Amino acid sequence: MEQRIVGYHLDDENHWVAELECGHFQHVRHDPPWQNRPWVATPAGREAMLGHRLACKKCDAGAPPDTLATAC
């Protein structure tokens, strides 16, 4: 199920994590050639992607919302 990005935070390894409108979190790494997300590297890029939809596998699985204590 696609969900909008509503915010971001860094995990304990300094990787960016998107906070989705459904309450789930999803890593958004720029790690070519596997993941090509250069927008995650800058504040302006991340801000521009607010509202963008990502596929949320946790929603598809019926998982409860994440919390910062349990997400990463």
mmCIF file as Biopython writes it, N, C-alpha, C and O atoms, coordinates in Angstrom:
data_model
#
loop_
_atom_site.group_PDB
_atom_site.id
_atom_site.type_symbol
_atom_site.label_atom_id
_atom_site.label_alt_id
_atom_site.label_comp_id
_atom_site.label_asym_id
_atom_site.label_entity_id
_atom_site.label_seq_id
_atom_site.pdbx_PDB_ins_code
_atom_site.Cartn_x
_atom_site.Cartn_y
_atom_site.Cartn_z
_atom_site.occupancy
_atom_site.B_iso_or_equiv
_atom_site.auth_seq_id
_atom_site.auth_asym_id
_atom_site.pdbx_PDB_model_num
ATOM 1   N N  . MET A ? 1  ? 0.849  -1.165 0.000  1.0 0.0 1  A 1 
ATOM 2   C CA . MET A ? 1  ? 0.000  0.000  0.000  1.0 0.0 1  A 1 
ATOM 3   C C  . MET A ? 1  ? 0.903  1.240  0.000  1.0 0.0 1  A 1 
ATOM 4   O O  . MET A ? 1  ? 1.866  1.310  0.764  1.0 0.0 1  A 1 
ATOM 5   N N  . GLU A ? 2  ? 0.595  2.193  -0.841 1.0 0.0 2  A 1 
ATOM 6   C CA . GLU A ? 2  ? 1.404  3.412  -0.898 1.0 0.0 2  A 1 
ATOM 7   C C  . GLU A ? 2  ? 0.975  4.397  0.180  1.0 0.0 2  A 1 
ATOM 8   O O  . GLU A ? 2  ? -0.214 4.621  0.404  1.0 0.0 2  A 1 
ATOM 9   N N  . GLN A ? 3  ? 1.974  4.983  0.845  1.0 0.0 3  A 1 
ATOM 10  C CA . GLN A ? 3  ? 1.744  5.947  1.921  1.0 0.0 3  A 1 
ATOM 11  C C  . GLN A ? 3  ? 2.650  7.156  1.712  1.0 0.0 3  A 1 
ATOM 12  O O  . GLN A ? 3  ? 3.771  7.021  1.220  1.0 0.0 3  A 1 
ATOM 13  N N  . ARG A ? 4  ? 2.163  8.331  2.085  1.0 0.0 4  A 1 
ATOM 14  C CA . ARG A ? 4  ? 2.933  9.567  1.923  1.0 0.0 4  A 1 
ATOM 15  C C  . ARG A ? 4  ? 4.014  9.710  2.998  1.0 0.0 4  A 1 
ATOM 16  O O  . ARG A ? 4  ? 3.834  9.292  4.141  1.0 0.0 4  A 1 
ATOM 17  N N  . ILE A ? 5  ? 5.140  10.312 2.603  1.0 0.0 5  A 1 
ATOM 18  C CA . ILE A ? 5  ? 6.195  10.667 3.553  1.0 0.0 5  A 1 
ATOM 19  C C  . ILE A ? 5  ? 5.745  11.926 4.289  1.0 0.0 5  A 1 
ATOM 20  O O  . ILE A ? 5  ? 5.376  12.920 3.664  1.0 0.0 5  A 1 
ATOM 21  N N  . VAL A ? 6  ? 5.778  11.875 5.625  1.0 0.0 6  A 1 
ATOM 22  C CA . VAL A ? 6  ? 5.369  13.032 6.428  1.0 0.0 6  A 1 
ATOM 23  C C  . VAL A ? 6  ? 6.514  13.590 7.267  1.0 0.0 6  A 1 
ATOM 24  O O  . VAL A ? 6  ? 6.359  14.642 7.888  1.0 0.0 6  A 1 
ATOM 25  N N  . GLY A ? 7  ? 7.646  12.916 7.300  1.0 0.0 7  A 1 
ATOM 26  C CA . GLY A ? 7  ? 8.796  13.390 8.067  1.0 0.0 7  A 1 
ATOM 27  C C  . GLY A ? 7  ? 9.959  12.426 7.932  1.0 0.0 7  A 1 
ATOM 28  O O  . GLY A ? 7  ? 9.873  11.412 7.240  1.0 0.0 7  A 1 
ATOM 29  N N  . TYR A ? 8  ? 11.058 12.765 8.613  1.0 0.0 8  A 1 
ATOM 30  C CA . TYR A ? 8  ? 12.275 11.956 8.573  1.0 0.0 8  A 1 
ATOM 31  C C  . TYR A ? 8  ? 12.945 11.984 9.938  1.0 0.0 8  A 1 
ATOM 32  O O  . TYR A ? 8  ? 12.724 12.893 10.737 1.0 0.0 8  A 1 
ATOM 33  N N  . HIS A ? 9  ? 13.760 10.978 10.187 1.0 0.0 9  A 1 
ATOM 34  C CA . HIS A ? 9  ? 14.674 11.010 11.324 1.0 0.0 9  A 1 
ATOM 35  C C  . HIS A ? 9  ? 15.881 10.140 10.975 1.0 0.0 9  A 1 
ATOM 36  O O  . HIS A ? 9  ? 15.836 9.331  10.048 1.0 0.0 9  A 1 
ATOM 37  N N  . LEU A ? 10 ? 16.954 10.323 11.732 1.0 0.0 10 A 1 
ATOM 38  C CA . LEU A ? 10 ? 18.145 9.496  11.567 1.0 0.0 10 A 1 
ATOM 39  C C  . LEU A ? 10 ? 18.080 8.320  12.526 1.0 0.0 10 A 1 
ATOM 40  O O  . LEU A ? 10 ? 17.659 8.469  13.673 1.0 0.0 10 A 1 
ATOM 41  N N  . ASP A ? 11 ? 18.501 7.146  12.054 1.0 0.0 11 A 1 
ATOM 42  C CA . ASP A ? 11 ? 18.564 5.999  12.960 1.0 0.0 11 A 1 
ATOM 43  C C  . ASP A ? 11 ? 19.886 6.043  13.730 1.0 0.0 11 A 1 
ATOM 44  O O  . ASP A ? 11 ? 20.662 6.988  13.583 1.0 0.0 11 A 1 
ATOM 45  N N  . ASP A ? 12 ? 20.134 5.037  14.535 1.0 0.0 12 A 1 
ATOM 46  C CA . ASP A ? 12 ? 21.336 5.043  15.369 1.0 0.0 12 A 1 
ATOM 47  C C  . ASP A ? 12 ? 22.624 4.841  14.578 1.0 0.0 12 A 1 
ATOM 48  O O  . ASP A ? 12 ? 23.711 4.956  15.145 1.0 0.0 12 A 1 
ATOM 49  N N  . GLU A ? 13 ? 22.528 4.541  13.280 1.0 0.0 13 A 1 
ATOM 50  C CA . GLU A ? 13 ? 23.701 4.432  12.411 1.0 0.0 13 A 1 
ATOM 51  C C  . GLU A ? 13 ? 23.783 5.599  11.431 1.0 0.0 13 A 1 
ATOM 52  O O  . GLU A ? 13 ? 24.533 5.542  10.456 1.0 0.0 13 A 1 
ATOM 53  N N  . ASN A ? 14 ? 23.012 6.655  11.687 1.0 0.0 14 A 1 
ATOM 54  C CA . ASN A ? 14 ? 22.969 7.863  10.851 1.0 0.0 14 A 1 
ATOM 55  C C  . ASN A ? 14 ? 22.462 7.617  9.437  1.0 0.0 14 A 1 
ATOM 56  O O  . ASN A ? 14 ? 22.910 8.265  8.491  1.0 0.0 14 A 1 
ATOM 57  N N  . HIS A ? 15 ? 21.533 6.687  9.293  1.0 0.0 15 A 1 
ATOM 58  C CA . HIS A ? 15 ? 20.833 6.486  8.023  1.0 0.0 15 A 1 
ATOM 59  C C  . HIS A ? 15 ? 19.472 7.160  8.122  1.0 0.0 15 A 1 
ATOM 60  O O  . HIS A ? 15 ? 18.823 7.118  9.167  1.0 0.0 15 A 1 
ATOM 61  N N  . TRP A ? 16 ? 19.045 7.783  7.023  1.0 0.0 16 A 1 
ATOM 62  C CA . TRP A ? 16 ? 17.750 8.468  7.024  1.0 0.0 16 A 1 
ATOM 63  C C  . TRP A ? 16 ? 16.601 7.475  6.959  1.0 0.0 16 A 1 
ATOM 64  O O  . TRP A ? 16 ? 16.646 6.482  6.233  1.0 0.0 16 A 1 
ATOM 65  N N  . VAL A ? 17 ? 15.578 7.773  7.735  1.0 0.0 17 A 1 
ATOM 66  C CA . VAL A ? 17 ? 14.380 6.949  7.814  1.0 0.0 17 A 1 
ATOM 67  C C  . VAL A ? 17 ? 13.181 7.845  7.526  1.0 0.0 17 A 1 
ATOM 68  O O  . VAL A ? 17 ? 13.006 8.880  8.169  1.0 0.0 17 A 1 
ATOM 69  N N  . ALA A ? 18 ? 12.357 7.447  6.563  1.0 0.0 18 A 1 
ATOM 70  C CA . ALA A ? 18 ? 11.132 8.195  6.266  1.0 0.0 18 A 1 
ATOM 71  C C  . ALA A ? 18 ? 10.047 7.786  7.251  1.0 0.0 18 A 1 
ATOM 72  O O  . ALA A ? 18 ? 9.880  6.607  7.563  1.0 0.0 18 A 1 
ATOM 73  N N  . GLU A ? 19 ? 9.319  8.776  7.731  1.0 0.0 19 A 1 
ATOM 74  C CA . GLU A ? 19 ? 8.149  8.542  8.579  1.0 0.0 19 A 1 
ATOM 75  C C  . GLU A ? 19 ? 6.932  8.655  7.672  1.0 0.0 19 A 1 
ATOM 76  O O  . GLU A ? 19 ? 6.703  9.700  7.063  1.0 0.0 19 A 1 
ATOM 77  N N  . LEU A ? 20 ? 6.160  7.594  7.581  1.0 0.0 20 A 1 
ATOM 78  C CA . LEU A ? 20 ? 5.024  7.553  6.666  1.0 0.0 20 A 1 
ATOM 79  C C  . LEU A ? 20 ? 3.728  7.913  7.376  1.0 0.0 20 A 1 
ATOM 80  O O  . LEU A ? 20 ? 3.613  7.776  8.594  1.0 0.0 20 A 1 
ATOM 81  N N  . GLU A ? 21 ? 2.752  8.376  6.598  1.0 0.0 21 A 1 
ATOM 82  C CA . GLU A ? 21 ? 1.473  8.815  7.167  1.0 0.0 21 A 1 
ATOM 83  C C  . GLU A ? 21 ? 0.747  7.714  7.920  1.0 0.0 21 A 1 
ATOM 84  O O  . GLU A ? 21 ? -0.104 8.004  8.761  1.0 0.0 21 A 1 
ATOM 85  N N  . CYS A ? 22 ? 1.060  6.473  7.639  1.0 0.0 22 A 1 
ATOM 86  C CA . CYS A ? 22 ? 0.410  5.334  8.299  1.0 0.0 22 A 1 
ATOM 87  C C  . CYS A ? 22 ? 0.999  5.040  9.673  1.0 0.0 22 A 1 
ATOM 88  O O  . CYS A ? 22 ? 0.454  4.237  10.430 1.0 0.0 22 A 1 
ATOM 89  N N  . GLY A ? 23 ? 2.125  5.699  9.993  1.0 0.0 23 A 1 
ATOM 90  C CA . GLY A ? 23 ? 2.780  5.447  11.269 1.0 0.0 23 A 1 
ATOM 91  C C  . GLY A ? 23 ? 3.949  4.481  11.176 1.0 0.0 23 A 1 
ATOM 92  O O  . GLY A ? 23 ? 4.600  4.197  12.181 1.0 0.0 23 A 1 
ATOM 93  N N  . HIS A ? 24 ? 4.222  3.973  9.977  1.0 0.0 24 A 1 
ATOM 94  C CA . HIS A ? 24 ? 5.372  3.092  9.784  1.0 0.0 24 A 1 
ATOM 95  C C  . HIS A ? 24 ? 6.590  3.907  9.365  1.0 0.0 24 A 1 
ATOM 96  O O  . HIS A ? 24 ? 6.464  5.016  8.847  1.0 0.0 24 A 1 
ATOM 97  N N  . PHE A ? 25 ? 7.768  3.341  9.597  1.0 0.0 25 A 1 
ATOM 98  C CA . PHE A ? 25 ? 9.034  3.952  9.200  1.0 0.0 25 A 1 
ATOM 99  C C  . PHE A ? 25 ? 9.670  3.101  8.110  1.0 0.0 25 A 1 
ATOM 100 O O  . PHE A ? 25 ? 9.508  1.881  8.087  1.0 0.0 25 A 1 
ATOM 101 N N  . GLN A ? 26 ? 10.401 3.763  7.201  1.0 0.0 26 A 1 
ATOM 102 C CA . GLN A ? 26 ? 11.082 3.044  6.121  1.0 0.0 26 A 1 
ATOM 103 C C  . GLN A ? 26 ? 12.407 3.726  5.824  1.0 0.0 26 A 1 
ATOM 104 O O  . GLN A ? 26 ? 12.443 4.937  5.605  1.0 0.0 26 A 1 
ATOM 105 N N  . HIS A ? 27 ? 13.509 2.958  5.812  1.0 0.0 27 A 1 
ATOM 106 C CA . HIS A ? 27 ? 14.806 3.529  5.456  1.0 0.0 27 A 1 
ATOM 107 C C  . HIS A ? 27 ? 14.761 4.055  4.023  1.0 0.0 27 A 1 
ATOM 108 O O  . HIS A ? 27 ? 14.163 3.441  3.140  1.0 0.0 27 A 1 
ATOM 109 N N  . VAL A ? 28 ? 15.398 5.192  3.811  1.0 0.0 28 A 1 
ATOM 110 C CA . VAL A ? 28 ? 15.495 5.791  2.476  1.0 0.0 28 A 1 
ATOM 111 C C  . VAL A ? 28 ? 16.966 6.118  2.225  1.0 0.0 28 A 1 
ATOM 112 O O  . VAL A ? 28 ? 17.411 7.250  2.410  1.0 0.0 28 A 1 
ATOM 113 N N  . ARG A ? 29 ? 17.697 5.107  1.804  1.0 0.0 29 A 1 
ATOM 114 C CA . ARG A ? 29 ? 19.137 5.252  1.588  1.0 0.0 29 A 1 
ATOM 115 C C  . ARG A ? 29 ? 19.428 5.566  0.120  1.0 0.0 29 A 1 
ATOM 116 O O  . ARG A ? 29 ? 18.696 5.163  -0.784 1.0 0.0 29 A 1 
ATOM 117 N N  . HIS A ? 30 ? 20.520 6.298  -0.081 1.0 0.0 30 A 1 
ATOM 118 C CA . HIS A ? 30 ? 21.063 6.477  -1.424 1.0 0.0 30 A 1 
ATOM 119 C C  . HIS A ? 30 ? 22.288 5.573  -1.490 1.0 0.0 30 A 1 
ATOM 120 O O  . HIS A ? 30 ? 23.343 5.910  -0.952 1.0 0.0 30 A 1 
ATOM 121 N N  . ASP A ? 31 ? 22.151 4.437  -2.145 1.0 0.0 31 A 1 
ATOM 122 C CA . ASP A ? 31 ? 23.199 3.420  -2.170 1.0 0.0 31 A 1 
ATOM 123 C C  . ASP A ? 31 ? 23.264 2.794  -3.561 1.0 0.0 31 A 1 
ATOM 124 O O  . ASP A ? 31 ? 22.918 1.626  -3.740 1.0 0.0 31 A 1 
ATOM 125 N N  . PRO A ? 32 ? 23.721 3.596  -4.568 1.0 0.0 32 A 1 
ATOM 126 C CA . PRO A ? 32 ? 23.782 3.073  -5.929 1.0 0.0 32 A 1 
ATOM 127 C C  . PRO A ? 32 ? 24.692 1.846  -6.001 1.0 0.0 32 A 1 
ATOM 128 O O  . PRO A ? 32 ? 25.646 1.767  -5.228 1.0 0.0 32 A 1 
ATOM 129 N N  . PRO A ? 33 ? 24.445 0.911  -6.871 1.0 0.0 33 A 1 
ATOM 130 C CA . PRO A ? 33 ? 23.364 0.887  -7.847 1.0 0.0 33 A 1 
ATOM 131 C C  . PRO A ? 33 ? 22.069 0.275  -7.311 1.0 0.0 33 A 1 
ATOM 132 O O  . PRO A ? 33 ? 21.084 0.196  -8.045 1.0 0.0 33 A 1 
ATOM 133 N N  . TRP A ? 34 ? 22.049 -0.154 -6.064 1.0 0.0 34 A 1 
ATOM 134 C CA . TRP A ? 34 ? 20.856 -0.825 -5.538 1.0 0.0 34 A 1 
ATOM 135 C C  . TRP A ? 34 ? 19.712 0.136  -5.261 1.0 0.0 34 A 1 
ATOM 136 O O  . TRP A ? 34 ? 18.567 -0.153 -5.607 1.0 0.0 34 A 1 
ATOM 137 N N  . GLN A ? 35 ? 19.999 1.256  -4.654 1.0 0.0 35 A 1 
ATOM 138 C CA . GLN A ? 35 ? 18.968 2.254  -4.354 1.0 0.0 35 A 1 
ATOM 139 C C  . GLN A ? 35 ? 19.473 3.614  -4.814 1.0 0.0 35 A 1 
ATOM 140 O O  . GLN A ? 35 ? 20.505 4.090  -4.342 1.0 0.0 35 A 1 
ATOM 141 N N  . ASN A ? 36 ? 18.756 4.229  -5.723 1.0 0.0 36 A 1 
ATOM 142 C CA . ASN A ? 36 ? 19.169 5.507  -6.284 1.0 0.0 36 A 1 
ATOM 143 C C  . ASN A ? 36 ? 18.253 6.604  -5.756 1.0 0.0 36 A 1 
ATOM 144 O O  . ASN A ? 36 ? 17.229 6.921  -6.361 1.0 0.0 36 A 1 
ATOM 145 N N  . ARG A ? 37 ? 18.634 7.171  -4.628 1.0 0.0 37 A 1 
ATOM 146 C CA . ARG A ? 37 ? 17.844 8.233  -3.999 1.0 0.0 37 A 1 
ATOM 147 C C  . ARG A ? 37 ? 18.756 9.397  -3.613 1.0 0.0 37 A 1 
ATOM 148 O O  . ARG A ? 37 ? 18.950 9.650  -2.424 1.0 0.0 37 A 1 
ATOM 149 N N  . PRO A ? 38 ? 19.317 10.105 -4.582 1.0 0.0 38 A 1 
ATOM 150 C CA . PRO A ? 38 ? 20.228 11.204 -4.249 1.0 0.0 38 A 1 
ATOM 151 C C  . PRO A ? 38 ? 19.550 12.306 -3.441 1.0 0.0 38 A 1 
ATOM 152 O O  . PRO A ? 38 ? 20.234 13.068 -2.757 1.0 0.0 38 A 1 
ATOM 153 N N  . TRP A ? 39 ? 18.234 12.408 -3.503 1.0 0.0 39 A 1 
ATOM 154 C CA . TRP A ? 39 ? 17.499 13.449 -2.786 1.0 0.0 39 A 1 
ATOM 155 C C  . TRP A ? 39 ? 17.638 13.316 -1.274 1.0 0.0 39 A 1 
ATOM 156 O O  . TRP A ? 39 ? 17.466 14.298 -0.552 1.0 0.0 39 A 1 
ATOM 157 N N  . VAL A ? 40 ? 17.945 12.125 -0.787 1.0 0.0 40 A 1 
ATOM 158 C CA . VAL A ? 40 ? 18.015 11.922 0.662  1.0 0.0 40 A 1 
ATOM 159 C C  . VAL A ? 40 ? 19.262 12.580 1.268  1.0 0.0 40 A 1 
ATOM 160 O O  . VAL A ? 40 ? 19.324 12.772 2.482  1.0 0.0 40 A 1 
ATOM 161 N N  . ALA A ? 41 ? 20.237 12.921 0.450  1.0 0.0 41 A 1 
ATOM 162 C CA . ALA A ? 41 ? 21.510 13.438 0.947  1.0 0.0 41 A 1 
ATOM 163 C C  . ALA A ? 41 ? 21.476 14.901 1.373  1.0 0.0 41 A 1 
ATOM 164 O O  . ALA A ? 41 ? 22.405 15.367 2.033  1.0 0.0 41 A 1 
ATOM 165 N N  . THR A ? 42 ? 20.422 15.640 1.010  1.0 0.0 42 A 1 
ATOM 166 C CA . THR A ? 42 ? 20.380 17.067 1.355  1.0 0.0 42 A 1 
ATOM 167 C C  . THR A ? 42 ? 19.063 17.425 2.032  1.0 0.0 42 A 1 
ATOM 168 O O  . THR A ? 42 ? 18.037 16.797 1.774  1.0 0.0 42 A 1 
ATOM 169 N N  . PRO A ? 43 ? 19.094 18.434 2.898  1.0 0.0 43 A 1 
ATOM 170 C CA . PRO A ? 43 ? 17.839 18.886 3.518  1.0 0.0 43 A 1 
ATOM 171 C C  . PRO A ? 43 ? 16.805 19.312 2.474  1.0 0.0 43 A 1 
ATOM 172 O O  . PRO A ? 43 ? 15.621 19.000 2.610  1.0 0.0 43 A 1 
ATOM 173 N N  . ALA A ? 44 ? 17.246 20.020 1.438  1.0 0.0 44 A 1 
ATOM 174 C CA . ALA A ? 44 ? 16.314 20.474 0.399  1.0 0.0 44 A 1 
ATOM 175 C C  . ALA A ? 44 ? 15.713 19.284 -0.349 1.0 0.0 44 A 1 
ATOM 176 O O  . ALA A ? 44 ? 14.528 19.292 -0.683 1.0 0.0 44 A 1 
ATOM 177 N N  . GLY A ? 45 ? 16.521 18.273 -0.606 1.0 0.0 45 A 1 
ATOM 178 C CA . GLY A ? 45 ? 16.022 17.084 -1.290 1.0 0.0 45 A 1 
ATOM 179 C C  . GLY A ? 45 ? 14.980 16.349 -0.465 1.0 0.0 45 A 1 
ATOM 180 O O  . GLY A ? 45 ? 13.943 15.936 -0.984 1.0 0.0 45 A 1 
ATOM 181 N N  . ARG A ? 46 ? 15.263 16.187 0.826  1.0 0.0 46 A 1 
ATOM 182 C CA . ARG A ? 46 ? 14.294 15.513 1.696  1.0 0.0 46 A 1 
ATOM 183 C C  . ARG A ? 46 ? 13.010 16.323 1.799  1.0 0.0 46 A 1 
ATOM 184 O O  . ARG A ? 46 ? 11.917 15.758 1.753  1.0 0.0 46 A 1 
ATOM 185 N N  . GLU A ? 47 ? 13.128 17.629 1.936  1.0 0.0 47 A 1 
ATOM 186 C CA . GLU A ? 47 ? 11.933 18.477 2.032  1.0 0.0 47 A 1 
ATOM 187 C C  . GLU A ? 47 ? 11.088 18.376 0.764  1.0 0.0 47 A 1 
ATOM 188 O O  . GLU A ? 47 ? 9.860  18.343 0.827  1.0 0.0 47 A 1 
ATOM 189 N N  . ALA A ? 48 ? 11.758 18.327 -0.388 1.0 0.0 48 A 1 
ATOM 190 C CA . ALA A ? 48 ? 11.038 18.241 -1.661 1.0 0.0 48 A 1 
ATOM 191 C C  . ALA A ? 48 ? 10.257 16.933 -1.796 1.0 0.0 48 A 1 
ATOM 192 O O  . ALA A ? 48 ? 9.279  16.870 -2.542 1.0 0.0 48 A 1 
ATOM 193 N N  . MET A ? 49 ? 10.678 15.902 -1.089 1.0 0.0 49 A 1 
ATOM 194 C CA . MET A ? 49 ? 10.013 14.601 -1.193 1.0 0.0 49 A 1 
ATOM 195 C C  . MET A ? 49 ? 8.913  14.407 -0.153 1.0 0.0 49 A 1 
ATOM 196 O O  . MET A ? 49 ? 8.237  13.378 -0.168 1.0 0.0 49 A 1 
ATOM 197 N N  . LEU A ? 50 ? 8.719  15.361 0.740  1.0 0.0 50 A 1 
ATOM 198 C CA . LEU A ? 50 ? 7.590  15.265 1.669  1.0 0.0 50 A 1 
ATOM 199 C C  . LEU A ? 50 ? 6.306  15.178 0.857  1.0 0.0 50 A 1 
ATOM 200 O O  . LEU A ? 50 ? 6.116  15.953 -0.081 1.0 0.0 50 A 1 
ATOM 201 N N  . GLY A ? 51 ? 5.442  14.268 1.196  1.0 0.0 51 A 1 
ATOM 202 C CA . GLY A ? 51 ? 4.208  14.053 0.445  1.0 0.0 51 A 1 
ATOM 203 C C  . GLY A ? 51 ? 4.332  12.999 -0.647 1.0 0.0 51 A 1 
ATOM 204 O O  . GLY A ? 51 ? 3.325  12.499 -1.148 1.0 0.0 51 A 1 
ATOM 205 N N  . HIS A ? 52 ? 5.568  12.661 -1.018 1.0 0.0 52 A 1 
ATOM 206 C CA . HIS A ? 52 ? 5.792  11.602 -2.012 1.0 0.0 52 A 1 
ATOM 207 C C  . HIS A ? 52 ? 5.347  10.266 -1.420 1.0 0.0 52 A 1 
ATOM 208 O O  . HIS A ? 52 ? 5.471  10.046 -0.215 1.0 0.0 52 A 1 
ATOM 209 N N  . ARG A ? 53 ? 4.839  9.389  -2.254 1.0 0.0 53 A 1 
ATOM 210 C CA . ARG A ? 53 ? 4.349  8.090  -1.777 1.0 0.0 53 A 1 
ATOM 211 C C  . ARG A ? 53 ? 5.415  7.005  -1.938 1.0 0.0 53 A 1 
ATOM 212 O O  . ARG A ? 53 ? 6.096  6.912  -2.959 1.0 0.0 53 A 1 
ATOM 213 N N  . LEU A ? 54 ? 5.528  6.193  -0.891 1.0 0.0 54 A 1 
ATOM 214 C CA . LEU A ? 54 ? 6.384  5.009  -0.923 1.0 0.0 54 A 1 
ATOM 215 C C  . LEU A ? 54 ? 5.517  3.779  -0.675 1.0 0.0 54 A 1 
ATOM 216 O O  . LEU A ? 54 ? 4.512  3.855  0.032  1.0 0.0 54 A 1 
ATOM 217 N N  . ALA A ? 55 ? 5.902  2.658  -1.250 1.0 0.0 55 A 1 
ATOM 218 C CA . ALA A ? 55 ? 5.203  1.398  -0.983 1.0 0.0 55 A 1 
ATOM 219 C C  . ALA A ? 55 ? 5.526  0.961  0.443  1.0 0.0 55 A 1 
ATOM 220 O O  . ALA A ? 55 ? 6.695  0.828  0.804  1.0 0.0 55 A 1 
ATOM 221 N N  . CYS A ? 56 ? 4.504  0.742  1.242  1.0 0.0 56 A 1 
ATOM 222 C CA . CYS A ? 56 ? 4.690  0.337  2.636  1.0 0.0 56 A 1 
ATOM 223 C C  . CYS A ? 56 ? 4.352  -1.146 2.783  1.0 0.0 56 A 1 
ATOM 224 O O  . CYS A ? 56 ? 3.183  -1.532 2.813  1.0 0.0 56 A 1 
ATOM 225 N N  . LYS A ? 57 ? 5.393  -1.961 2.873  1.0 0.0 57 A 1 
ATOM 226 C CA . LYS A ? 57 ? 5.197  -3.407 3.032  1.0 0.0 57 A 1 
ATOM 227 C C  . LYS A ? 57 ? 4.640  -3.737 4.410  1.0 0.0 57 A 1 
ATOM 228 O O  . LYS A ? 57 ? 3.964  -4.751 4.584  1.0 0.0 57 A 1 
ATOM 229 N N  . LYS A ? 58 ? 4.924  -2.878 5.389  1.0 0.0 58 A 1 
ATOM 230 C CA . LYS A ? 58 ? 4.396  -3.119 6.737  1.0 0.0 58 A 1 
ATOM 231 C C  . LYS A ? 58 ? 2.872  -2.982 6.745  1.0 0.0 58 A 1 
ATOM 232 O O  . LYS A ? 58 ? 2.191  -3.734 7.442  1.0 0.0 58 A 1 
ATOM 233 N N  . CYS A ? 59 ? 2.331  -2.032 5.978  1.0 0.0 59 A 1 
ATOM 234 C CA . CYS A ? 59 ? 0.870  -1.913 5.854  1.0 0.0 59 A 1 
ATOM 235 C C  . CYS A ? 59 ? 0.299  -3.165 5.196  1.0 0.0 59 A 1 
ATOM 236 O O  . CYS A ? 59 ? -0.714 -3.708 5.637  1.0 0.0 59 A 1 
ATOM 237 N N  . ASP A ? 60 ? 0.968  -3.613 4.132  1.0 0.0 60 A 1 
ATOM 238 C CA . ASP A ? 60 ? 0.506  -4.815 3.431  1.0 0.0 60 A 1 
ATOM 239 C C  . ASP A ? 60 ? 0.463  -6.021 4.366  1.0 0.0 60 A 1 
ATOM 240 O O  . ASP A ? 60 ? -0.383 -6.903 4.215  1.0 0.0 60 A 1 
ATOM 241 N N  . ALA A ? 61 ? 1.382  -6.052 5.334  1.0 0.0 61 A 1 
ATOM 242 C CA . ALA A ? 61 ? 1.458  -7.173 6.273  1.0 0.0 61 A 1 
ATOM 243 C C  . ALA A ? 61 ? 0.568  -6.974 7.499  1.0 0.0 61 A 1 
ATOM 244 O O  . ALA A ? 61 ? 0.451  -7.872 8.332  1.0 0.0 61 A 1 
ATOM 245 N N  . GLY A ? 62 ? -0.066 -5.790 7.614  1.0 0.0 62 A 1 
ATOM 246 C CA . GLY A ? 62 ? -0.928 -5.520 8.762  1.0 0.0 62 A 1 
ATOM 247 C C  . GLY A ? 62 ? -0.170 -5.240 10.043 1.0 0.0 62 A 1 
ATOM 248 O O  . GLY A ? 62 ? -0.703 -5.446 11.134 1.0 0.0 62 A 1 
ATOM 249 N N  . ALA A ? 63 ? 1.077  -4.769 9.930  1.0 0.0 63 A 1 
ATOM 250 C CA . ALA A ? 63 ? 1.906  -4.499 11.107 1.0 0.0 63 A 1 
ATOM 251 C C  . ALA A ? 63 ? 1.408  -3.265 11.861 1.0 0.0 63 A 1 
ATOM 252 O O  . ALA A ? 63 ? 0.874  -2.340 11.249 1.0 0.0 63 A 1 
ATOM 253 N N  . PRO A ? 64 ? 1.579  -3.246 13.185 1.0 0.0 64 A 1 
ATOM 254 C CA . PRO A ? 64 ? 1.209  -2.063 13.957 1.0 0.0 64 A 1 
ATOM 255 C C  . PRO A ? 64 ? 2.167  -0.915 13.643 1.0 0.0 64 A 1 
ATOM 256 O O  . PRO A ? 64 ? 3.261  -1.158 13.134 1.0 0.0 64 A 1 
ATOM 257 N N  . PRO A ? 65 ? 1.780  0.337  13.938 1.0 0.0 65 A 1 
ATOM 258 C CA . PRO A ? 65 ? 2.659  1.480  13.699 1.0 0.0 65 A 1 
ATOM 259 C C  . PRO A ? 65 ? 3.987  1.332  14.441 1.0 0.0 65 A 1 
ATOM 260 O O  . PRO A ? 65 ? 4.056  0.707  15.500 1.0 0.0 65 A 1 
ATOM 261 N N  . ASP A ? 66 ? 5.039  1.918  13.865 1.0 0.0 66 A 1 
ATOM 262 C CA . ASP A ? 66 ? 6.358  1.922  14.494 1.0 0.0 66 A 1 
ATOM 263 C C  . ASP A ? 66 ? 6.440  3.023  15.541 1.0 0.0 66 A 1 
ATOM 264 O O  . ASP A ? 66 ? 5.646  3.963  15.541 1.0 0.0 66 A 1 
ATOM 265 N N  . THR A ? 67 ? 7.401  2.889  16.417 1.0 0.0 67 A 1 
ATOM 266 C CA . THR A ? 67 ? 7.758  3.956  17.351 1.0 0.0 67 A 1 
ATOM 267 C C  . THR A ? 67 ? 9.268  4.107  17.285 1.0 0.0 67 A 1 
ATOM 268 O O  . THR A ? 67 ? 9.961  3.187  16.851 1.0 0.0 67 A 1 
ATOM 269 N N  . LEU A ? 68 ? 9.783  5.241  17.704 1.0 0.0 68 A 1 
ATOM 270 C CA . LEU A ? 68 ? 11.229 5.438  17.658 1.0 0.0 68 A 1 
ATOM 271 C C  . LEU A ? 68 ? 11.966 4.413  18.506 1.0 0.0 68 A 1 
ATOM 272 O O  . LEU A ? 68 ? 13.115 4.088  18.207 1.0 0.0 68 A 1 
ATOM 273 N N  . ALA A ? 69 ? 11.350 3.905  19.534 1.0 0.0 69 A 1 
ATOM 274 C CA . ALA A ? 69 ? 12.001 2.911  20.391 1.0 0.0 69 A 1 
ATOM 275 C C  . ALA A ? 69 ? 12.080 1.541  19.728 1.0 0.0 69 A 1 
ATOM 276 O O  . ALA A ? 69 ? 12.952 0.747  20.082 1.0 0.0 69 A 1 
ATOM 277 N N  . THR A ? 70 ? 11.190 1.235  18.769 1.0 0.0 70 A 1 
ATOM 278 C CA . THR A ? 70 ? 11.142 -0.113 18.191 1.0 0.0 70 A 1 
ATOM 279 C C  . THR A ? 70 ? 11.433 -0.167 16.703 1.0 0.0 70 A 1 
ATOM 280 O O  . THR A ? 70 ? 11.532 -1.261 16.149 1.0 0.0 70 A 1 
ATOM 281 N N  . ALA A ? 71 ? 11.573 0.964  16.035 1.0 0.0 71 A 1 
ATOM 282 C CA . ALA A ? 71 ? 11.587 0.983  14.576 1.0 0.0 71 A 1 
ATOM 283 C C  . ALA A ? 71 ? 12.852 0.428  13.947 1.0 0.0 71 A 1 
ATOM 284 O O  . ALA A ? 71 ? 12.758 -0.360 13.006 1.0 0.0 71 A 1 
ATOM 285 N N  . CYS A ? 72 ? 13.990 0.791  14.408 1.0 0.0 72 A 1 
ATOM 286 C CA . CYS A ? 72 ? 15.211 0.493  13.660 1.0 0.0 72 A 1 
ATOM 287 C C  . CYS A ? 72 ? 16.059 -0.503 14.312 1.0 0.0 72 A 1 
ATOM 288 O O  . CYS A ? 72 ? 17.119 -0.848 13.791 1.0 0.0 72 A 1 
#
